[in-house]
Amino acid sequence: MTPERRHWEEYVKAQGAYFESLYAGKRLPELEDIILTSPFYAYAYAMDVIKGRWIEAENIIATCWVPASYGLYLYAKNVIKGKLPTELHNRMLCFAIVEPNARHIKTYFKSKKYQ
């Protein structure tokens, strides 16, 4: 099996586990390991099912978007609804050095909600 095929199969399994939890309307811990294989579905699960912070998935969620700083911004805005935990906040500071003109980074640091 090619790496691309394996990645696609993991994505489809994570998608199915996410939708099963969403339709159940509650956390299904037995499916969380599968959901953790996909950064996007880990973010969606935290936002739509847990409706809050999912500590076990934060480092995975941080890799979801390109640039990764956008994933952190969305996690702060839509899931935590406030300042990122210290480790992720510090990672956002590093991204601010690399991408000083990125609008989502400017929004994160200018908003009192995230400070």
N, C-alpha and C positions, 0 to 999 in steps of 0.2 A: 504494500500500500504506500502510495506517495505521501510525503508530508502535507501536501495541499489537500489531498483526499481526507487524511486523518483530521486536519484542522476543520474541514467542512463538516465532517461527521460529528466532531465535538460541538461545533456551533449549533447544528440541528438538534442534538440531544439537549443542549443547554436551553435552546428555544422551547422545546417541548416541556422541559421541567419547569421553566418560568411560566408558561401558559397554564400548565396543570395547577401550579400554586395560585396563579391569579384567579382562575376559575373556582378554585376551592375557597378563595377569599381568606386564606390564612397561610402562615409559614408551614412549610412541609420540610422539616429538617432532613429527612431521608433523601431529598432531592437537592439539597444545598451544595453538596460536593460537585454535582453535575453542573449546576448554575455557575459555580466558581470557575469553571473552565472558560467562560466567556466574559470578558470585561464589560461588554455592553449589557448583557443580561444580568450580570451581577448588579450593575447600576440600576437597571429597570426593576429588579427584584427589591432592592433597597427602597426605591421610590414608591413603587406601586403595591408591594405586598407587605414589607416590614413597615413602610411609611416612616422611616427614620434611619438613623445611623446603623450600618452593618460593619462593625469593626473588622471582622474576619476578611472582608472583601475590599477594604480600602486601598491596599496596595495594588490590587488587581484592577480596581476601578480607575486608578490613577493612570493606567496604561491604555485606557479605552480609546481616546480620540487622538487625532493628530492635529494640532499639537496636544501633548498630554496635559498641558496646563488648562486646556479647555474642559477636559474631563473633570479636573479638580474643581474648576469654577462651577460647572453644572452640579457637581455633587454638593458643594457648599450652598448653592442657590436653591436647588430643588429638593434635596434630601435633608441635609443638616439644617438648612435655613438660617445659617449663621457662619461664624468663623470655623475654619477647618481645624481639626486637632493639630497640636503643635508640630508633629512630624510632617504632616501634609502641608501645613501653613508654611513651614520652612522650605519645603520643596517648591511651593508657589513663589517664595522669595527668590529662589535660585532661577526659576523661570523668568521672573521679572528682570533679572540681570541680562538674561539671554535674549528675551523678547520684550524690550521696554515699551514698545509701541503697540503691543497687542491690546485690543479694546477690552477683552474680557479680563485681562490682568489689571488694567487700569480701573475697571469697574469694581473688581474685587477689593483693591487696596484703597479706593476712594470712598467706598461705602462704609458708614459707621456700623452697619449690620455685621460686617465681617471683621471688625477690629476688637 
